[in-house]
């Protein structure tokens, strides 16, 4: 029996609706049997087959936030786009709620490609991952040869930060051991209570001495700019134990075997910039297909500038990138 989804048909995005594209809700299942919900954006008055882009992220966000903004903007530029909620979050299915998995979330991207690949109006397919979904996008690109071009924007490597802490400050056995003790203690409590304790979203109220990157997140997720009622980061966050498998996983291990085109975009002043720089260096190392890989650093941009700042997000570059690599197949 299929899980009953609670899907809204009203426009409840954090960005204005465009009159240049058609919009509709769609559903599709991944290989774990979880039904995912997406927003499809199609350029108006286009009858010919078009290239398509599946978009997800940031990690802990919903499709009504950044991924939807990217999708609508790129649909205005002539692409069929699909912004979707990953498993266990937003309007998508999956229980328990507010979990994540490097395996299932990579499969979510592949399931979106499944859906797009059988649409009669779709030609070739690319993907975009924002923030923590940038790493998932690169992982998907390393396994799925149907993905002809990939963009990661303001990327987090969630497996690295889960195992090493921010800025790799806990990249040692003792720190990881202490983290494992805490997370496994919580697993026992959750099992005993038959519920999952939430870790809290972006801290609120915001302490005056909070690091800049915490203030950066607050400015997006907790204000009118980006708050959404279904967003984990805007509200009570992930389950505390959600990142268990990420701690022992390295999702970018085979990224240097990606043959298709990749564009990695990051802000110069983003606290997370090191994720993209390391990912790019690893991706081109010993990769004979490195000529179609590019790292683009946006001057003066911070992490969340690439969530929604249309004056900063390099949409012209993204459009040209997809036009080049999706049309040459």
Long-range contacts (C-beta under 8 A, 24 or more apart in sequence): 2-35, 3-35, 3-93, 3-94, 3-95, 5-35, 5-37, 5-91, 5-92, 5-93, 6-91, 7-37, 7-91, 8-91, 12-64, 12-228, 13-64, 13-65, 13-68, 13-69, 14-64, 14-65, 14-69, 14-225, 14-226, 14-227, 14-228, 14-308, 15-68, 15-69, 15-72, 15-308, 17-72, 18-72, 18-75, 18-76, 20-44, 20-75, 20-76, 21-72, 21-75, 21-76, 23-72, 26-82, 26-115, 28-111, 28-112, 28-114, 28-115, 29-111, 30-87, 30-104, 30-107, 30-108, 30-110, 30-111, 31-107, 31-110, 31-111, 32-87, 32-104, 32-107, 34-87, 34-88, 34-92, 34-93, 34-94, 34-104, 35-92, 35-93, 36-84, 36-85, 36-86, 36-87, 36-92, 36-93, 36-108, 36-111, 36-112, 37-63, 37-84, 37-85, 37-90, 37-91, 37-92, 37-93, 38-63, 38-82, 38-83, 38-84, 38-85, 38-112, 38-115, 39-63, 39-64, 39-68, 39-71, 39-82, 39-83, 39-84, 40-80, 40-81, 40-82, 41-71, 41-72, 41-74, 41-75, 41-80, 41-81, 41-82, 41-83, 42-75, 42-80, 42-121, 43-75, 43-76, 43-78, 43-79, 43-80, 46-78, 46-121, 47-121, 48-121, 49-120, 49-121, 49-122, 49-123, 50-78, 50-79, 50-80, 50-121, 50-122, 50-123, 51-79, 51-80, 51-122, 51-123, 51-124, 51-125, 51-126, 51-322, 51-323, 51-326, 51-327, 52-79, 52-80, 52-81, 52-82, 52-116, 52-119, 52-122, 52-123, 52-124, 52-125, 52-126, 53-79, 53-80, 53-81, 53-82, 53-125, 53-126, 53-127, 53-128, 53-322, 54-81, 54-82, 54-84, 54-109, 54-112, 54-113, 54-116, 54-125, 54-126, 54-127, 54-128, 55-81, 55-82, 55-83, 55-84, 55-127, 55-128, 55-129, 55-130, 56-83, 56-84, 56-86, 56-108, 56-109, 56-112, 56-127, 56-128, 56-129, 56-130, 56-133, 56-136, 56-137, 57-128, 57-129, 57-130, 57-131, 57-132, 57-133, 57-134, 57-136, 57-153, 58-130, 58-131, 58-132, 58-133, 58-154, 58-156, 58-233, 58-307, 59-100, 59-131, 59-132, 59-133, 59-156, 59-158, 60-89, 60-132, 60-201, 60-231, 60-232, 60-233, 60-237, 60-238, 61-130, 61-131, 61-221, 61-228, 61-231, 61-232, 61-233, 62-89, 62-90, 62-91, 62-228, 62-230, 62-231, 63-90, 63-91, 64-90, 64-228, 64-230, 64-231, 65-226, 65-228, 65-231, 65-307, 65-308, 66-130, 66-131, 66-226, 66-307, 66-308, 67-128, 67-130, 67-133, 69-307, 69-308, 69-310, 70-128, 70-130, 70-153, 70-313, 73-310, 73-313, 73-315, 74-315, 74-318, 74-319, 74-322, 77-315, 77-319, 78-319, 79-322, 80-116, 80-119, 80-121, 80-122, 82-112, 82-115, 82-116, 84-108, 84-112, 86-133, 89-230, 89-232, 90-230, 90-231, 91-230, 96-196, 96-239, 97-196, 97-239, 98-196, 98-198, 98-232, 98-237, 98-238, 98-239, 98-242, 99-196, 99-238, 99-239, 99-242, 100-158, 100-238, 100-242, 100-243, 100-246, 101-245, 101-246, 102-136, 102-139, 102-158, 102-159, 102-245, 102-246, 102-249, 102-251, 103-245, 105-133, 105-136, 106-136, 106-139, 106-140, 106-143, 106-251, 108-136, 109-136, 109-137, 109-140, 109-144, 110-140, 110-143, 110-144, 113-140, 113-144, 113-146, 113-147, 117-146, 123-326, 124-148, 124-326, 124-327, 124-329, 125-326, 126-150, 126-151, 126-322, 126-325, 126-326, 127-151, 128-152, 128-153, 128-318, 129-153, 129-155, 130-154, 130-306, 130-307, 131-155, 131-156, 131-272, 131-303, 131-307, 132-156, 132-158, 134-264, 134-275, 134-276, 135-159, 135-251, 135-252, 135-275, 135-279, 136-251, 138-251, 138-252, 138-255, 138-258, 138-262, 138-279, 138-283, 139-251, 139-252, 139-255, 141-255, 141-258, 141-260, 141-262, 142-252, 142-254, 142-255, 142-257, 142-258, 143-254, 145-259, 145-260, 147-260, 148-260, 148-261, 148-325, 148-326, 148-329, 149-260, 149-261, 149-262, 149-263, 149-321, 149-322, 149-325, 149-326, 150-258, 150-260, 150-261, 150-262, 150-263, 151-262, 151-263, 151-264, 151-265, 151-318, 151-321, 151-322, 152-262, 152-263, 152-264, 152-265, 152-276, 152-279, 153-265, 153-266, 153-306, 153-313, 154-265, 154-266, 154-267, 154-270, 154-272, 154-276, 154-303, 154-304, 154-305, 154-306, 154-307, 155-264, 155-266, 155-272, 155-275, 155-276, 155-279, 156-272, 156-275, 157-251, 157-252, 157-275, 157-278, 157-279, 158-243, 158-246, 158-251, 159-246, 159-247, 159-249, 159-250, 159-251, 159-252, 160-250, 160-252, 160-275, 161-275, 162-243, 162-246, 162-247, 163-246, 163-247, 163-248, 163-249, 163-250, 166-271, 167-271, 167-274, 176-247, 179-247, 180-247, 183-240, 183-241, 183-243, 183-244, 183-247, 186-240, 186-241, 187-241, 187-244, 190-239, 190-240, 190-241, 196-239, 196-240, 196-241, 197-239, 197-240, 198-236, 198-237, 198-238, 198-239, 198-240, 199-237, 199-238, 199-239, 199-240, 199-242, 200-236, 200-237, 201-231, 201-232, 201-233, 201-234, 201-235, 201-236, 201-237, 202-233, 202-234, 211-271, 212-271, 212-302, 213-271, 213-272, 213-303, 216-271, 216-302, 216-303, 216-304, 217-303, 217-304, 219-304, 220-304, 220-307, 220-308, 225-308, 226-304, 226-307, 226-308, 252-279, 252-282, 252-283, 255-279, 255-282, 255-283, 256-282, 256-283, 256-284, 256-285, 256-286, 256-287, 257-287, 258-283, 258-287, 258-289, 258-293, 259-289, 260-289, 260-292, 260-325, 261-292, 261-293, 261-321, 261-324, 261-325, 262-292, 262-293, 262-294, 263-293, 263-294, 263-296, 263-317, 263-318, 263-321, 264-293, 264-294, 264-295, 264-296, 265-296, 265-298, 265-306, 265-314, 265-317, 265-318, 266-295, 266-296, 266-297, 266-298, 266-301, 266-306, 267-297, 267-298, 267-300, 267-301, 267-302, 267-303, 267-305, 267-306, 267-312, 268-297, 268-298, 268-299, 268-300, 268-301, 269-300, 269-301, 269-302, 270-301, 270-302, 270-303, 270-305, 270-306, 271-302, 271-303, 272-303, 273-297, 292-325, 294-321
